Amino acid sequence: MKYKRPPDFTVLICVLILLCFGIVMVFSSSSAWAYYVYKDSMYFLKKQLLWSLFGIIALVYFLNFDYRRIKKIAFPLLIISYVLLVLVLIPGIGVKINDARRWIGVGFFSVQPSEVSKLALIIYFSYFMEKRIDSIDNFFKGILPVLLIMASTCALVLIEPHLSATVVIAILTLMLLFVAGMRFTHILVLIAGGAVLAVKLALGKEYRVRRLTSFLNPWEDIRGKGYHIIQSLFALSSGGLLGVGLGHSKQKFFYLPEPQTDFIFAIIGEELGFLGAVFVIVVFAILIWRGFKIAINSPDAFGKFLATGITCQIAIQFLIHVAVVTASLPVTGMPLPFISYGGSSLVMTLAEAGILLNISRFTEA
């Protein structure tokens, strides 16, 4: 079947706006730290531009790559993701930063296997659910295989450890099962079981307990575990309606940790104010709305699941990032899609956008 229409223009514009906006904000938020550490204020900007180029190439490639042919690589890609998740745990191969092994590094080039796993799971689950669409309400035939794959992936990601990626994978899997037609009773059981497991994981490590208690009352430990949240709130509150001006953030001068990644939305709020933050939220809202519309109008079940999975992943990461920055959730490392600094996340998200755009070329309306 040939392409029926051009790619969804709204999705493309939203992605390009967020990407360009992100490049500007990465430079603005990272310049002080980059100069202090690397004696080059454009250090992070240069790398972000390079990753953006790779990401645009991936977007254009998948935009013109018939999404239905991706079925052929669903299982091999899943196996590759498992291999990468194992390799990252091996000393000498996995790069250890802040007591976590989340990257495989070769020279200046590094890959975060958890980012590859997200896309691999979306593709494989979409392929699997299309094949089992008539038995998805059967726990053992339709749901259990998906849960086993999800659980094994989450277990490897947790060993790194990378709790935020684990949460994204778990929520993403549940949402895909829901869209596929899972029974309501099964949903309740999984949500209950997931809640119990989440509590155990949160209380299983001392640093996670401290994060949770600091989230509930950050002012109790201003210079300790509550520091990140308080500095983020300072950034947002000082921005006011219009912000202090692009490049004039004070919190980026070593007050706010990881201002170019996990807390970039706080810098946006500080420099561009409430209106700048709302602008970003509106663009994401439009992108997510169009993504779900593409899913609804997809011509086959595989396209519906694939578009739903990609859109849900973007939505989940966006919501978690904003919630952390606004002290609505405990602090966790979650990049803002298309905007935060980071190679693996940016390239994989742009590749997913390319797949979503390709699906839009086959939509019914």
Buried (B, 14 or more C-beta within 10 A) or exposed (E): EEEEEEBBEBBBBBBBBBBEBBBBBBBBBBBBBBEEEEEEBBBBBEBBEEBBEBBBBBBEEBBEBBBBEBBEBBBEBBEBBBEBBBBBBEEEBBBEEEEBBBBBBEEEEBBBBBBBBBBBBBBBBBBBBBEBBEEBBBBEEBBEEBBEBBBEBBEBBBBBBBBBBBBBBBBBBBBBBBBBEBBEEBEEEBEEEBEEEBEEBBEEEEEBEBBBBBBEEBEEBEEEBBBBBBBBBBBBEBBEEEBBEBEEBBBBEEBBBBBBBBBBBBBBBBBBBBEBBEBBEEBBEBBBBBBBBBBEBBBBBBBBBBBBBBBBBBBBBBBBBBBBBBBEBBBBBBBBBBBBBBBBBBBBBBBBBBBBBBBBBBBEE
